[in-house]
Amino acid sequence: MEKVSLLQDQIADAAVQLFREKGYEGVSVGEICAAAGVARSSFYRAFSCKNDIIRRIFEHTDANSMVSVEELLAAENDFDRMWIIGDRYIALSRSLGPELSNTFMCMTSRGEIDLLALGHSVDSWFIRLTRNCQKTGLIRSREPAEFLGPLMVDMVYHELYVWGMRRGNYPIRARARRITEALVDLAPEYRWTEQQLAEAD
């Protein structure tokens, strides 16, 4: 079992690099095998098709392990904690590249994976943190935290969709930050400056 898992990792690592360079549809199983240094028979021992590679990547993405506890504790406030969590999804998508991120979105729309469930696994955190921010005046919107928290997650998904459709030619971090600040009516002193937004991507 461990040997198969190692083989899957080897093939998936090679595949991701190819997907980033040529797009998911532009890469054949033969090319993946060549890049991974394995025979076709080895590929089919590890995966039944290319989609299985995407499923493996998705299944090995643990939302709860994407951010360290130390980083969250070091944040200055609860809004920054939400930003750190949301930014990890952006960083993950950027590391995979727009082509592969688009593939994740397409597979979600076909019901093959549930990308939305991965993101919304942090809803309970966002609701609590939003409520804290409302109590301290960081977030000035009076909309219920149960509405605002998940809405921020949805906004990140929307911006990732636009980023993917524009093949990465889009200031994803700056846009996500600016929209989030407006969405929750973040107190002005906590908003990023124009310089911070310009340097975000």
Secondary structure, DSSP 8 states (H G I E B T S, - for coil): -HHHHHHHHHHHHHHHHHHHHH-STT--HHHHHHHHT--HHHHHHH-SSHHHHHHHHHHT--GGGSS-HHHHHHSSSHHHHHHHHHHHHHHHHHHH-HHHHHHHHHHHHTTSS-HHHHHHTTHHHHHHHHHHHHHHTSB---S-HHHHHHHHHHHHHHHHHHHHHTTT-S-HHHHHHHHHHHHHTB-GGGS--HHHHHH--
